[in-house]
């Protein structure tokens, strides 16, 4: 189970004056500690920072491939599952690349890939991904997409169900994507 800030079923109020995370409960100020969630009935009581922490941890550990791109279509962040699926060892290998550059990097790995799937060539993938990104800048959308994975001996295209949604950034709107494999 994931570890998050300890909460009680009773109503609590976050104390914003203290530099140490605390909650005021029944007139007493209590320090927020780590605990294991056993009951989800208290989620409405989570503060914004607690929700960000919990959801961030869930994204990192979800098993889905999660990524963000900026307004220019360049990757800004990916989770470890994304790195593993594409055979990358760190986010520095992908942050700042666009889809064309990612596919070029995978093709340059020296592996022999199956080059087509249902009439789509590997080199068609970035164009398809970009078209979906553009549509998702308006509102959250679901797509079936194929991806070329580079982990281990797997060299075939895989189908994913991908949710893409607008993600406001300082330089304009980017996107967040969450991809779940449709099977093997």
N, C-alpha and C positions, 0 to 999 in steps of 0.2 A: 504494500500500500504506500501511497505517496505521503510524504511528510509536509505538513503545512502549519501555519500559525494556529495554536490551540484556541479553540472557541468553545463556548458553552451554549447550551440550549437557551439560557436566559438572555434577554436583550442586553446588549452591551453598547458602549459608546467609545469610539476611538479617541484617545487623549492626544491631540495634535500639538500640545505645548511641550511635551517631553521628547528629547532626542532619542531615547530608547523606546522601542515600540511598547506601548502600554494600552490597557483598556481600563475604563472605569466601570466597576460593577458593584452594585449595592453600596455605593459610597466609598468603596476602596479602589485605589489604583493598583492594578496588577500588571506585571510585566508579561508580554506576549511571549510564549515559549513554543518550541516545536513539539508536535504531537502527531499521532497517526489518526487520520479521519476514519471513523467507524460508522458515522451516521451523516447523511447528506441533508438532513432536515434543517440545518442551520445556515445553508449557503446564502440566504438573503441577508445575513448579518455581516458578511464579508465586506471589508472596506475596499476601495478601489485598488490600493496597493496589494492587498491580500489576494484579490481576484487576479491581478496581473501576475503575481508570483505563482499562484496555483495553475492558472491557464498556461503560463509560460512553461512551467514544468511539464504539464500535460502534453504540450506541443512537442517538447524535446523528447519525450518518452513514448509517443503515441504509436510508433511503427509506421506512420504515414510519412511521405516525403513532403516536407514543408519548406517553402521558399518565399522570398520577397524579391521584387524587382522595382527599380526606380522608374521615373517617367520616361527614361530613354531605353527601357527594356534590359538594363544591366542588373545582374543578380547583386543584391545587397546583403542577403543573409540566407543561410540554409541550415537545416538541422542535421544531426549526425546520420540519420537514416538516409537522407538525400546523399550525403557524402559516400556512405557505404554502397548504395545502389549504383552510383556512377564511378565507383572505384577511386575516389579521391581521398586523400589523407587529411586535408585541412581545408577550411573555408577560404583560405588565401588562394587556393587553386581555382576558385570559381568567382569569388566576389570581384565585380568589375567586368566580367565577361557577359556577352549577350548570348542568345541561343545559337547563332551561327558559330561563334567561337567555342561554345561548349561541344557542339557536334564535331567540329574540326579537331578539338582536343581528344575526343573519344576515338575518332577515326585514326588519329596519329599514334594511338597507343600501341600499334603493331599487331593487334588482334584482327582476325578475319571475322567480320560481322555478316549476318544474313542481311542483304541490302534492300529487300523489299518486303512489304507486308500488305496484303490486300490492295495492291496497286500503288502504295506509297513507297517512295524511295527514302532512304535515310536522310538524304540531303533535302527532302521536302519537309521534314519535321520542323525545323525552325520557323519556316513561313507559316505553317499551321498553328504552331504555338503562339506566334506573334498575333495572328488574326484573332485567336481566342483571347489573348491578353487585351487587345483593343476593345473587344466586345465587353469584357469584364470591367473595364474602366468605368462603365456606366452604372452597373449594378452587379451583385453577385450572380454568377452563372456556373452551371455544371457542364462538363464536357467529357467525352471519351477521347483520350489522347494516347498515342503510342510514344514510347521512349526507348532509346537505345541505352541499355545498361552495360556497365563495364566492370562488374564485380565478379571475381572468380573466373570460371570457365564459361559463364553465361554470355553468349554473344548474339542473342536474338532480340527482336523488338518485343516489348511487353505492352499490354493494354492497361491503362489506368483510368479510373474515374477521378476527375480533377475538379475541385471547386476553386474558382478564382473569383476574387472580390477586390473592389477598390481599396487602396490603402493610402490615405493622405500622407504626403511627405512635405518637407520644407520646400522642395523645388517643384512641387506639383503632385499630381496623383500617380502613385505606383500601384502595384498589385501584390496581394498575398495569394499563394496557391497551396492547396493541400491535396496531395495525390495518394490514392489508395489503389493497390494492385487489384486488378479484376480477376487474377488467377495466375497460373504459371504459364 
